[in-house]
Amino acid sequence: MNVRILSALAVVLSGALFGFGLALSTMIKPEVVLSFLRFNDFGLLLVLGGALAVALITYQSVPRLLKRALLNGSFAQRPTAALKNTLIGSALFGVGWGICGVCPGPAIAGLGAGNWPLAITVVAMLLGAYVQGRFARVN
Amino acid sequence: MDISTLFPAGMAHYVVGGLLIGTGVSVLFIFTGQVGGMSGVFSAVWSYVSRLPYFQQAQFTATRRWRLLYALGLIVGAAVWLLLNRADPIITHIPWWQLALGGFIGGYGARLGNGCTSGHGICGLASLNSYSLLAVLVFLATAIVTAHVVSALGGA
């Protein structure tokens, strides 16, 4: 198998682990997310903490141990938006999240567990992303 | 105070789920070097259909393929969970207008701020990015306030 196919499989596997985790932790139920935001169940913090702990170890240690990623390429850095856009965008993202209890990962993963109304959110997020790009400045 | 009152549904499934999510992010990074937030796919797919210069930037055209596969993986993983669990499909009772309005505002905001709960909350914090820490504090604050307001107004 060539590297291209192997890396496609690795990406699907990583997404599947992510999606399985979102389903197991019930984050694909907007009701559970909203009950966190209303201080009735703090489980979301355990999910975030668990995920962050593993990712932190990986991101901080792997680039020191390996020169390149196992299948291809160098280790990417997250691009950052300007401070103003980070603040305004995040504030709006929180408002949207607080209205529906769904963020991008669970919106997509929920479809796999039969939560079909989340397709409404997926389409709405696509439209929101389009409007953002339509009016964004390109350098 | 009894800690179990903070977690009326139990704790284990939250912790194990979180560890699996972190493992998924790690597998992506170790094998392909990519940093896997989720909101990027919502902009990247537009690069297939829109000629707007914004969507034709390399950050979307060069990542759209793996981002779509990553999203496909999310669906596969949740479907595997459903099959293993032999559970009934989970169907939310949140009204459609909340799903639509929240999705639109959240999608716009996540892309403007270049990240969501996974992009800033997991990947950004794990990269020790100070903007991501700010982003997380800001979106947690506005989400908590909004969820309380929606509840007070009689929303689900």
Chai-1 contact restraints between the chains, C-beta under 6 A:
chainA,res_idxA,chainB,res_idxB,connection_type,confidence,min_distance_angstrom,max_distance_angstrom,comment,restraint_id
A,S7,B,T32,contact,1.0,0.0,6.0,A-B,restraint_1
A,A8,B,L69,contact,1.0,0.0,6.0,A-B,restraint_2
A,A10,B,F31,contact,1.0,0.0,6.0,A-B,restraint_3
A,V11,B,W66,contact,1.0,0.0,6.0,A-B,restraint_4
A,V11,B,L69,contact,1.0,0.0,6.0,A-B,restraint_5
A,V11,B,Y70,contact,1.0,0.0,6.0,A-B,restraint_6
A,V12,B,L69,contact,1.0,0.0,6.0,A-B,restraint_7
A,V12,B,G73,contact,1.0,0.0,6.0,A-B,restraint_8
A,S14,B,G24,contact,1.0,0.0,6.0,A-B,restraint_9
A,S14,B,V27,contact,1.0,0.0,6.0,A-B,restraint_10
A,S14,B,L28,contact,1.0,0.0,6.0,A-B,restraint_11
A,G15,B,Y70,contact,1.0,0.0,6.0,A-B,restraint_12
A,G15,B,G73,contact,1.0,0.0,6.0,A-B,restraint_13
A,G15,B,L74,contact,1.0,0.0,6.0,A-B,restraint_14
A,A16,B,G73,contact,1.0,0.0,6.0,A-B,restraint_15
A,A16,B,V76,contact,1.0,0.0,6.0,A-B,restraint_16
A,A16,B,G77,contact,1.0,0.0,6.0,A-B,restraint_17
A,L17,B,L20,contact,1.0,0.0,6.0,A-B,restraint_18
A,L17,B,T23,contact,1.0,0.0,6.0,A-B,restraint_19
A,L17,B,G24,contact,1.0,0.0,6.0,A-B,restraint_20
A,F18,B,I21,contact,1.0,0.0,6.0,A-B,restraint_21
A,F18,B,G24,contact,1.0,0.0,6.0,A-B,restraint_22
A,F18,B,L74,contact,1.0,0.0,6.0,A-B,restraint_23
A,G19,B,L74,contact,1.0,0.0,6.0,A-B,restraint_24
A,G19,B,G77,contact,1.0,0.0,6.0,A-B,restraint_25
A,G19,B,A78,contact,1.0,0.0,6.0,A-B,restraint_26
A,F20,B,L20,contact,1.0,0.0,6.0,A-B,restraint_27
A,F20,B,G77,contact,1.0,0.0,6.0,A-B,restraint_28
A,F20,B,V80,contact,1.0,0.0,6.0,A-B,restraint_29
A,F20,B,W81,contact,1.0,0.0,6.0,A-B,restraint_30
A,G21,B,G17,contact,1.0,0.0,6.0,A-B,restraint_31
A,G21,B,L20,contact,1.0,0.0,6.0,A-B,restraint_32
A,G21,B,I21,contact,1.0,0.0,6.0,A-B,restraint_33
A,A23,B,A78,contact,1.0,0.0,6.0,A-B,restraint_34
A,A23,B,W81,contact,1.0,0.0,6.0,A-B,restraint_35
A,L24,B,H13,contact,1.0,0.0,6.0,A-B,restraint_36
A,L24,B,G17,contact,1.0,0.0,6.0,A-B,restraint_37
A,L24,B,W81,contact,1.0,0.0,6.0,A-B,restraint_38
A,S25,B,H13,contact,1.0,0.0,6.0,A-B,restraint_39
A,S25,B,Y14,contact,1.0,0.0,6.0,A-B,restraint_40
A,S25,B,G17,contact,1.0,0.0,6.0,A-B,restraint_41
A,K29,B,I90,contact,1.0,0.0,6.0,A-B,restraint_42
A,P30,B,T92,contact,1.0,0.0,6.0,A-B,restraint_43
A,P30,B,I94,contact,1.0,0.0,6.0,A-B,restraint_44
A,L34,B,A147,contact,1.0,0.0,6.0,A-B,restraint_45
A,L37,B,A143,contact,1.0,0.0,6.0,A-B,restraint_46
A,L37,B,I144,contact,1.0,0.0,6.0,A-B,restraint_47
A,L37,B,A147,contact,1.0,0.0,6.0,A-B,restraint_48
A,R38,B,A147,contact,1.0,0.0,6.0,A-B,restraint_49
A,D41,B,P8,contact,1.0,0.0,6.0,A-B,restraint_50
A,D41,B,A9,contact,1.0,0.0,6.0,A-B,restraint_51
A,F42,B,L6,contact,1.0,0.0,6.0,A-B,restraint_52
A,G43,B,F7,contact,1.0,0.0,6.0,A-B,restraint_53
A,G43,B,Y14,contact,1.0,0.0,6.0,A-B,restraint_54
A,L46,B,M11,contact,1.0,0.0,6.0,A-B,restraint_55
A,L46,B,Y14,contact,1.0,0.0,6.0,A-B,restraint_56
A,L46,B,V15,contact,1.0,0.0,6.0,A-B,restraint_57
A,L46,B,G18,contact,1.0,0.0,6.0,A-B,restraint_58
A,V47,B,Y14,contact,1.0,0.0,6.0,A-B,restraint_59
A,V47,B,G17,contact,1.0,0.0,6.0,A-B,restraint_60
A,V47,B,G18,contact,1.0,0.0,6.0,A-B,restraint_61
A,L48,B,G121,contact,1.0,0.0,6.0,A-B,restraint_62
A,G50,B,V15,contact,1.0,0.0,6.0,A-B,restraint_63
A,G50,B,G18,contact,1.0,0.0,6.0,A-B,restraint_64
A,G50,B,L19,contact,1.0,0.0,6.0,A-B,restraint_65
A,A51,B,G18,contact,1.0,0.0,6.0,A-B,restraint_66
A,A51,B,I21,contact,1.0,0.0,6.0,A-B,restraint_67
A,A51,B,G22,contact,1.0,0.0,6.0,A-B,restraint_68
A,A51,B,I122,contact,1.0,0.0,6.0,A-B,restraint_69
A,L52,B,I122,contact,1.0,0.0,6.0,A-B,restraint_70
A,L52,B,L125,contact,1.0,0.0,6.0,A-B,restraint_71
A,L52,B,A126,contact,1.0,0.0,6.0,A-B,restraint_72
A,V54,B,L19,contact,1.0,0.0,6.0,A-B,restraint_73
A,V54,B,G22,contact,1.0,0.0,6.0,A-B,restraint_74
A,V54,B,T23,contact,1.0,0.0,6.0,A-B,restraint_75
A,V54,B,S26,contact,1.0,0.0,6.0,A-B,restraint_76
A,A55,B,G22,contact,1.0,0.0,6.0,A-B,restraint_77
A,A55,B,V25,contact,1.0,0.0,6.0,A-B,restraint_78
A,A55,B,I122,contact,1.0,0.0,6.0,A-B,restraint_79
A,A55,B,A126,contact,1.0,0.0,6.0,A-B,restraint_80
A,L56,B,A126,contact,1.0,0.0,6.0,A-B,restraint_81
A,T58,B,S26,contact,1.0,0.0,6.0,A-B,restraint_82
A,T58,B,F29,contact,1.0,0.0,6.0,A-B,restraint_83
A,Y59,B,A126,contact,1.0,0.0,6.0,A-B,restraint_84
A,Y59,B,S127,contact,1.0,0.0,6.0,A-B,restraint_85
A,V62,B,I30,contact,1.0,0.0,6.0,A-B,restraint_86
A,A69,B,T32,contact,1.0,0.0,6.0,A-B,restraint_87
A,A69,B,G33,contact,1.0,0.0,6.0,A-B,restraint_88
A,L70,B,I30,contact,1.0,0.0,6.0,A-B,restraint_89
A,L70,B,F31,contact,1.0,0.0,6.0,A-B,restraint_90
A,L71,B,F31,contact,1.0,0.0,6.0,A-B,restraint_91
A,L71,B,T32,contact,1.0,0.0,6.0,A-B,restraint_92
A,G73,B,G33,contact,1.0,0.0,6.0,A-B,restraint_93
A,S74,B,G33,contact,1.0,0.0,6.0,A-B,restraint_94
A,F75,B,G33,contact,1.0,0.0,6.0,A-B,restraint_95
A,A76,B,G33,contact,1.0,0.0,6.0,A-B,restraint_96
A,A76,B,Q34,contact,1.0,0.0,6.0,A-B,restraint_97
A,A76,B,V35,contact,1.0,0.0,6.0,A-B,restraint_98
A,R78,B,V35,contact,1.0,0.0,6.0,A-B,restraint_99
A,R78,B,C123,contact,1.0,0.0,6.0,A-B,restraint_100
A,R78,B,G124,contact,1.0,0.0,6.0,A-B,restraint_101
A,R78,B,S127,contact,1.0,0.0,6.0,A-B,restraint_102
A,T80,B,Y131,contact,1.0,0.0,6.0,A-B,restraint_103
A,A81,B,G113,contact,1.0,0.0,6.0,A-B,restraint_104
A,A81,B,N114,contact,1.0,0.0,6.0,A-B,restraint_105
A,N85,B,L112,contact,1.0,0.0,6.0,A-B,restraint_106
A,T86,B,G113,contact,1.0,0.0,6.0,A-B,restraint_107
A,T86,B,Y131,contact,1.0,0.0,6.0,A-B,restraint_108
A,T86,B,A135,contact,1.0,0.0,6.0,A-B,restraint_109
A,L87,B,V138,contact,1.0,0.0,6.0,A-B,restraint_110
A,G89,B,G109,contact,1.0,0.0,6.0,A-B,restraint_111
A,G89,B,L112,contact,1.0,0.0,6.0,A-B,restraint_112
A,G89,B,G113,contact,1.0,0.0,6.0,A-B,restraint_113
A,S90,B,G113,contact,1.0,0.0,6.0,A-B,restraint_114
A,S90,B,A135,contact,1.0,0.0,6.0,A-B,restraint_115
A,S90,B,V138,contact,1.0,0.0,6.0,A-B,restraint_116
A,S90,B,F139,contact,1.0,0.0,6.0,A-B,restraint_117
A,A91,B,V138,contact,1.0,0.0,6.0,A-B,restraint_118
A,A91,B,T142,contact,1.0,0.0,6.0,A-B,restraint_119
A,L92,B,I105,contact,1.0,0.0,6.0,A-B,restraint_120
A,L92,B,G109,contact,1.0,0.0,6.0,A-B,restraint_121
A,F93,B,G106,contact,1.0,0.0,6.0,A-B,restraint_122
A,F93,B,G109,contact,1.0,0.0,6.0,A-B,restraint_123
A,F93,B,A110,contact,1.0,0.0,6.0,A-B,restraint_124
A,F93,B,G113,contact,1.0,0.0,6.0,A-B,restraint_125
A,F93,B,F139,contact,1.0,0.0,6.0,A-B,restraint_126
A,G94,B,F139,contact,1.0,0.0,6.0,A-B,restraint_127
A,G94,B,T142,contact,1.0,0.0,6.0,A-B,restraint_128
A,G94,B,A143,contact,1.0,0.0,6.0,A-B,restraint_129
A,V95,B,I105,contact,1.0,0.0,6.0,A-B,restraint_130
A,V95,B,T142,contact,1.0,0.0,6.0,A-B,restraint_131
A,V95,B,T146,contact,1.0,0.0,6.0,A-B,restraint_132
A,G96,B,G102,contact,1.0,0.0,6.0,A-B,restraint_133
A,G96,B,I105,contact,1.0,0.0,6.0,A-B,restraint_134
A,G96,B,G106,contact,1.0,0.0,6.0,A-B,restraint_135
A,G96,B,G109,contact,1.0,0.0,6.0,A-B,restraint_136
A,W97,B,G106,contact,1.0,0.0,6.0,A-B,restraint_137
A,W97,B,A143,contact,1.0,0.0,6.0,A-B,restraint_138
A,G98,B,A143,contact,1.0,0.0,6.0,A-B,restraint_139
A,G98,B,T146,contact,1.0,0.0,6.0,A-B,restraint_140
A,G98,B,A147,contact,1.0,0.0,6.0,A-B,restraint_141
A,I99,B,Q98,contact,1.0,0.0,6.0,A-B,restraint_142
A,I99,B,L101,contact,1.0,0.0,6.0,A-B,restraint_143
A,I99,B,G102,contact,1.0,0.0,6.0,A-B,restraint_144
A,I99,B,T146,contact,1.0,0.0,6.0,A-B,restraint_145
A,I99,B,V150,contact,1.0,0.0,6.0,A-B,restraint_146
A,C100,B,Q98,contact,1.0,0.0,6.0,A-B,restraint_147
A,C100,B,L99,contact,1.0,0.0,6.0,A-B,restraint_148
A,C100,B,G102,contact,1.0,0.0,6.0,A-B,restraint_149
A,C100,B,G103,contact,1.0,0.0,6.0,A-B,restraint_150
A,C103,B,C116,contact,1.0,0.0,6.0,A-B,restraint_151
A,C103,B,T117,contact,1.0,0.0,6.0,A-B,restraint_152
A,P104,B,M38,contact,1.0,0.0,6.0,A-B,restraint_153
A,P104,B,S39,contact,1.0,0.0,6.0,A-B,restraint_154
A,P104,B,C116,contact,1.0,0.0,6.0,A-B,restraint_155
A,G105,B,M38,contact,1.0,0.0,6.0,A-B,restraint_156
A,G105,B,S118,contact,1.0,0.0,6.0,A-B,restraint_157
A,I108,B,A71,contact,1.0,0.0,6.0,A-B,restraint_158
A,I108,B,L74,contact,1.0,0.0,6.0,A-B,restraint_159
A,A109,B,L74,contact,1.0,0.0,6.0,A-B,restraint_160
A,A109,B,A78,contact,1.0,0.0,6.0,A-B,restraint_161
A,L111,B,I75,contact,1.0,0.0,6.0,A-B,restraint_162
A,G112,B,I75,contact,1.0,0.0,6.0,A-B,restraint_163
A,G112,B,A78,contact,1.0,0.0,6.0,A-B,restraint_164
A,G112,B,A79,contact,1.0,0.0,6.0,A-B,restraint_165
A,A113,B,A78,contact,1.0,0.0,6.0,A-B,restraint_166
A,A113,B,L82,contact,1.0,0.0,6.0,A-B,restraint_167
A,A113,B,I90,contact,1.0,0.0,6.0,A-B,restraint_168
A,G114,B,P89,contact,1.0,0.0,6.0,A-B,restraint_169
A,N115,B,I90,contact,1.0,0.0,6.0,A-B,restraint_170
A,N115,B,I91,contact,1.0,0.0,6.0,A-B,restraint_171
A,N115,B,T92,contact,1.0,0.0,6.0,A-B,restraint_172
A,P117,B,T92,contact,1.0,0.0,6.0,A-B,restraint_173
A,P117,B,L99,contact,1.0,0.0,6.0,A-B,restraint_174
A,I120,B,W96,contact,1.0,0.0,6.0,A-B,restraint_175
A,I120,B,L99,contact,1.0,0.0,6.0,A-B,restraint_176
A,I120,B,A100,contact,1.0,0.0,6.0,A-B,restraint_177
A,T121,B,L99,contact,1.0,0.0,6.0,A-B,restraint_178
A,T121,B,G103,contact,1.0,0.0,6.0,A-B,restraint_179
A,A124,B,A100,contact,1.0,0.0,6.0,A-B,restraint_180
A,A124,B,G103,contact,1.0,0.0,6.0,A-B,restraint_181
A,A124,B,F104,contact,1.0,0.0,6.0,A-B,restraint_182
A,M125,B,F42,contact,1.0,0.0,6.0,A-B,restraint_183
A,M125,B,G103,contact,1.0,0.0,6.0,A-B,restraint_184
A,M125,B,G107,contact,1.0,0.0,6.0,A-B,restraint_185
A,L126,B,F42,contact,1.0,0.0,6.0,A-B,restraint_186
A,L127,B,F104,contact,1.0,0.0,6.0,A-B,restraint_187
A,G128,B,F104,contact,1.0,0.0,6.0,A-B,restraint_188
A,G128,B,G107,contact,1.0,0.0,6.0,A-B,restraint_189
A,G128,B,Y108,contact,1.0,0.0,6.0,A-B,restraint_190
A,A129,B,F42,contact,1.0,0.0,6.0,A-B,restraint_191
A,A129,B,S43,contact,1.0,0.0,6.0,A-B,restraint_192
A,A129,B,G107,contact,1.0,0.0,6.0,A-B,restraint_193
A,A129,B,R111,contact,1.0,0.0,6.0,A-B,restraint_194
A,Y130,B,W46,contact,1.0,0.0,6.0,A-B,restraint_195
A,V131,B,Y108,contact,1.0,0.0,6.0,A-B,restraint_196
A,Q132,B,Y108,contact,1.0,0.0,6.0,A-B,restraint_197
A,Q132,B,R111,contact,1.0,0.0,6.0,A-B,restraint_198
A,Q132,B,L112,contact,1.0,0.0,6.0,A-B,restraint_199
A,G133,B,S43,contact,1.0,0.0,6.0,A-B,restraint_200
A,G133,B,Y54,contact,1.0,0.0,6.0,A-B,restraint_201
A,G133,B,F55,contact,1.0,0.0,6.0,A-B,restraint_202
A,A136,B,Y54,contact,1.0,0.0,6.0,A-B,restraint_203
A,V138,B,P53,contact,1.0,0.0,6.0,A-B,restraint_204
A,V138,B,Y54,contact,1.0,0.0,6.0,A-B,restraint_205
